[in-house]
Amino acid sequence: MRLFTLLVGGCLMACAGDPPAQAMEVGQARELIAQQRDLTAIPRETWQQMLTPQQFDILWNAATERPHTGALLHNKAEGVYVTAGCRLPVFDSRHKYDSGSGWPSFWDSLYKENIVLKKDFSWGMRRVEILSACGEHLGHVFEDGPNPTGLRYCINSAALEFIPQPVVETSATEDPR
């Protein structure tokens, strides 16, 4: 009987799987984001508290916003695009172009170490999904972009935040070069 109890107990423990992620306060998560460390330790429940419902659905459930509706689609200002959650810099305005797809498009990424490319066979298609280094779903990359890369990083606006570059003013007598 003792052996039976040990076997059943061991089986139940093995079948229980991983323990649930530890709860994390929003303030603690924001501190990790500001320090850019341990970003993958932030549980989904905390992300859900920090992001809008649309951002959470796109970043953590791989949803897609409707085309031609994103706030950053027509943004032409100079600056850097960071991920909406982890705040990782991923795209530069110099690489943005109008692909006509209805989503912000870039022909190159800013820091290769901040993105992960993953094969995506969902919906019966062959695509390459773009994730941030902390696991956020950003969009997809296609091989129909302009030179010099031939790539089109097709990104959900809600997955990004835009950080404008400060305007550097020069005096009239100063050579701007």
Secondary structure by P-SEA (a helix, b strand, c coil): caaaaaaaaaaaaaaccccccccccaaaaaaaaaaccccccccaaaaaacccaaaaaaaccccccccccccccccccccccccccccccccccccccccccccbbbccccccccbbbbbbbcccbbbbbbbccccccccccccccccccccccccccccbbbbbccbbbbccccccc
